[in-house]
Amino acid sequence: MNIVCLDMEGVLVPEIWIAFAEASGIPELKRTTRDEPDYDKLMRWRLGVLKDHGLGLKQIQQTIAAIDPLPGAKAFLDALRRRTQVVILSDTFEEFAMPLMEKLGWPTIFCNSLVVAPDGEITDFKMRCAQSKLTTVKALQSMGYDTIASGDSYNDLAMIQASKAGFLFRSTDAIKAQYPQIPAYEEYDGLLDAIFKAL
């Protein structure tokens, strides 16, 4: 019994915060988990930047509405789902992810949620569980699944390393250099072949 666990941003869809940084003209918001391994620290910093600029959920959702999946992502996901179970494990939030899940054909996603004030200010965030990707992979394994994982950032490494097979996808040169033992792919066809071989 196999289940494939995929990161979302950078693997299936563009990085939401980078798109919002460009749309809002706030370049510092381009900082992602590729740059900052501590997700809690990164998110609290992001919320501070949003507050300083008077921006809230509405503005981010307007940017997300214009985002499409990465070219080839839906075909990759469809091919994968025809062969095996797939779950997307993301540190993003339900309030961000749902329009993107619709464009990907409604795959299963486990993510987090935001705390939003009546005026639309994002005041906090609620993580589903600690170390959510690793915790979920271990839970799936405890239910009898072998997991295969792929992601692009520091926050994906634990689930990749804990799985029976794991792959980097379109990761940074720095991460690939630090973890040369993890096979790295740049194109969906290569990643799909590697996953199929691991099933």
Salt bridges, closest charged atoms under 4 A:
ASP7 OD1 - LYS133 NZ 2.94
GLU22 OE2 - LYS30 NZ 3.93
GLU36 OE1 - ARG31 NH2 3.37
GLU36 OE1 - LYS41 NZ 3.85
ASP40 OD1 - ARG44 NE 3.44
ASP68 OD1 - LYS103 NZ 3.22
ASP78 OD2 - LYS74 NZ 2.91
GLU121 OE2 - LYS51 NZ 3.18
ASP124 OD1 - ARG44 NH1 3.23
ASP152 OD2 - ARG34 NE 2.81
ASP156 OD1 - LYS133 NZ 2.43
ASP173 OD1 - LYS176 NZ 3.86
GLU186 OE2 - LYS176 NZ 2.93
GLU187 OE1 - ARG170 NH2 3.60
